[in-house]
Amino acid sequence: MLGVDPGLTWCGLGVVDGDGGRQVRCVAVEVVRSPPGPEVARRLLVVADAVERMIATHRPDVVAVERVFSQLNVSTVMGTAQASGVVALVAARAGLRVVFHTPSEVKAAVTGSGRADKEQVTAMVTRLLGLVEKPRPADAADALALAICHCWRGPMIDRMAEAKATSDRLAKAHRARLAAAAKGCP
């Protein structure tokens, strides 16, 4: 599982391995830095190259990305959205499924509270992964938290999607039977 905390200046990348249960372990973590400057395309290329390397090296099965949410600073949210789009594109080109999780969803999965602060998230990520040192900067811990969140919530999300597809298929068949029965009645 590759977790990505997208950003133009700091982009956290964390690979976590899980056995389907609560046990998770850290495989790799890094923070990609691209210096602020006017050439956004070049900065996005730095992010894309790092994600491609991480995918090629660690072969994750899914890429979990933090969903962009409204922030007061429009330029920050724009850069985050651009980086998020590049990550999704790179993952899709590699044939990987991309899932998005909100910050509060990730915080709740890792700490038990959707309102946890960055230090609480970092502390719990450190504890859950059995790390000797806290992942720094916070973008590294956030990327690992995203991967942990999807390791734990992914199977449930998949089961819910399967249940919805089955429900939709059964409802469609039922409507067809009702329509056929209505045609047979005067």
Residue pairs with C-beta under 8 A, 6 or more apart in sequence:
1 15
1 16
1 17
1 18
1 60
1 61
1 62
1 64
1 147
1 150
1 151
1 154
2 13
2 14
2 15
2 51
2 54
2 55
2 58
2 60
2 62
2 63
2 64
2 91
2 96
2 147
3 12
3 13
3 14
3 15
3 16
3 63
3 64
3 65
3 142
3 143
3 144
3 145
3 146
3 147
3 148
3 149
3 150
4 11
4 12
4 13
4 14
4 51
4 63
4 64
4 65
4 66
4 84
4 87
4 143
4 146
5 11
5 12
5 13
5 14
5 66
5 139
5 142
5 143
5 146
6 47
6 65
6 66
6 68
6 80
6 83
6 84
6 87
7 79
7 80
7 83
7 139
8 34
8 36
8 40
8 43
8 44
8 47
8 79
8 80
8 82
8 83
9 33
9 34
9 35
9 36
9 79
10 31
10 32
10 33
10 137
10 139
11 31
11 32
11 33
11 34
11 47
11 50
11 83
11 87
11 139
12 29
12 30
12 31
12 32
12 137
12 139
12 140
12 141
12 142
12 143
12 144
13 28
13 29
13 30
13 31
13 32
13 50
13 51
13 54
13 143
14 26
14 28
14 29
14 135
14 140
14 143
14 144
14 145
14 146
14 147
15 26
15 27
15 28
15 29
15 54
15 58
15 60
15 147
16 24
16 25
16 26
16 27
16 129
16 144
16 147
16 148
16 151
17 24
17 25
17 27
18 24
18 25
18 148
18 151
18 152
20 155
22 152
24 128
24 129
24 147
24 148
24 151
24 152
25 129
25 130
26 129
26 131
26 144
27 58
28 54
28 57
28 58
29 135
29 140
29 143
29 144
30 50
30 54
30 140
31 137
31 139
31 140
31 143
32 46
32 47
32 50
34 42
34 43
34 46
34 47
35 43
37 43
40 79
40 82
44 82
44 83
44 86
47 83
47 86
47 87
48 86
48 87
48 89
48 90
51 63
51 86
51 87
51 90
51 91
52 90
52 94
54 60
55 63
55 90
55 91
55 94
55 96
60 96
61 96
61 97
62 96
62 97
62 98
62 99
62 150
62 154
63 87
63 88
63 91
63 96
63 97
63 98
63 99
64 98
64 99
64 100
64 101
64 146
64 147
64 149
64 150
64 154
65 84
65 87
65 88
65 98
65 99
65 100
65 101
65 146
66 84
66 100
66 101
66 102
66 103
66 106
66 142
66 146
67 84
67 100
67 101
67 102
67 103
68 77
68 80
68 81
68 84
69 77
69 102
69 103
70 77
71 77
71 80
87 98
88 98
91 97
91 98
92 98
99 150
99 154
99 157
101 109
101 146
101 149
101 150
101 153
104 114
104 115
105 114
105 149
105 153
106 121
106 142
106 145
106 146
106 149
107 113
107 114
107 115
107 116
107 120
107 121
107 145
108 114
108 116
109 145
109 148
109 149
109 152
109 153
110 116
110 121
110 124
110 125
110 128
110 145
110 148
110 149
111 120
111 121
111 124
113 120
116 124
118 138
118 141
118 142
121 138
121 141
121 142
121 145
122 134
122 135
122 136
122 138
122 141
123 134
124 145
125 131
125 134
125 135
125 141
125 144
125 145
125 148
126 133
126 134
126 135
126 141
128 148
129 144
129 148
134 141
135 141
135 144
